[in-house]
């Protein structure tokens, strides 16, 4: 079935929070392969942060729909002269069916053609080897640049480990 893409609005925030949470947290996330349930509890996205991302300039919260139902999303924004890709979520029961490839491709198109940016960057928890390998197969490379995990900021989850950090991945567009 065909995916359609659109930009999220503030009215989408409750459904987006549910989708993003289901892809990463709790038992529901275990139906897919992107779960972080063994690493983190709690929230994956804060509604106010999401509202800010929807409304700010040079930022798109991308929604993918199939037959009118939201099945995936991602955030693309200009950060430090490059595209930043985040909040990437596919409904757990639909993971592995090519939806993620389509959403990533559309996000890269937006960053390059709409925002005019030469590169896409993202941060991934550096112990998520399977996820990093998925991005590498799509042309991203590990930079070796690490950023701290926001321990103590429950808007982004409650860590179950004390060794979490992010690594920057990037790809020329």
PyMOL commands that set and color helices and strands:
alter all, ss='L'
color gray80, all
select helices_A, chain A and resi 10-24+27-31+47-55+92-94+99-114+129-136+154-156
alter helices_A, ss='H'
color red, helices_A
select strands_A, chain A and resi 4-7+40-41+59-66+69-79+82-90+119-125+141-148+158-159+165-172
alter strands_A, ss='S'
color yellow, strands_A
deselect
rebuild
show_as cartoon
